[in-house]
Amino acid sequence: MSHLQAICPKRPPADPARVTGRYELRIGADTFAIDGSSGAVRIRRGTADQPDATAATDLGTFHAVVFGQRRAADAVASGDLRLDGYPDAVGRLTDLLLTLTASAPQPAPAAGG
């Protein structure tokens, strides 16, 4: 199972009106196409055909951002997260990822800490 599919709940986003467009997410060496063009979100491995926005990051940064341990703006400012596309499309991609992962189980704290 992929990184993205493992943390995404099996429920639709809270605001389906914001789920529009095609996006590409690169997490390390893995690439995912996220398609919300029909109002339902479909995620699959592979590249997106003419994505409206793209996001690229490493696995650690991805987990930190989606689990609220790091602000997306800070990851972008440091260069650990790269967002490309028109600002509105980038905003929709960011909102979609945060909505999909909002009810995902939080990682367990490290032992001994």
N, C-alpha and C positions, 0 to 999 in steps of 0.2 A: 504494500500500500504506500502511496506517495506521502510526502511530508504534508502537502496541502490537504489531501483527502483525509488524512489521519486526524487533523485538528478541526476540520469543518463539520459542524453539526448537520444532521439530516433534516434540516428545516429551511423554509424559504426565508429570505431577508425580511426584516421588519417593514421596510419601505420599498415595495416592488417597483414603485415609480422611479426610484433611483437606479434600478438595475437595467441599464441599457448599454449597448455597445459590446465590442469585443476587446479583450485585453490579453496581454502576455505577461507572465510572471516567470522570472528566472531566479531559481534558488540554487546557488552553487552551479553544479553541472546539469541540474534538472530544469526543464522548461515545461510550462503549463499554459494551455489556452483556456481562458475563461470567457464564456459566451453568455451574455445577458441580453442579446438582441431580441429574443422572443418573449421577454418578461420573466422567464424562468432561468435560473443559473445552471449552466452545464460546465463542468470542469473536466478536462482531459489532458493527458500527457501530449506534448508536442507544441509546435509553434502555432500562433494565431494567424489567420489570413487577414492581412491589413488591420492590425490592432489599432484601436483608438488611443491607447496608452500602454506603456510598458513599465514594468518595475523589475529591477535586478538587484540582488543582494546575496549574502551568504546565509547559510542556515541559522547560525547563531543570532544574527541581526534580525532575520525574519521572525524567529521565535520571540525575541525580546520585544519587538514592536507589537506583534499580535497579542501577546500576553500582558501588555501594558507595563513592561519593565523598562521600556525605552520609548521616548516620543519619536514618531516618524520624522518630525522636523529636525530633531537632533541627528538622527541617522542620515538624513539627506545632507545636512550641513557638514557632517564629517566625511561624506563620500561613501559611507557604508551602505547606503540605499540610494539607488539612482532611479529617478522617475522621469520618463520622457513622454511627451504628447502635449496636446492642448491642455491648458490649466483645468478646464471644466472636466475633461475626460480623466485627467490624473486624479482629480478630486473624487470622481465617481469610483475609480478603481480603488482608491484608498478607503473610501466609505464602504465599498462592497467587501473588501478583505476584513475590515474591522467588524462589520455586521455579521459576516459568516462565522467569524471566530469568537464572537462575543460570548457564546454559551459553551465554547469548547472547554473541556476539563483543563484545569490549571496544572502545570507540571509540579511534581512533588518537590519539596525543598530538599536540598542536598543533605545527606546524612552527616552528622557530627557538627552541624553549624548552627 
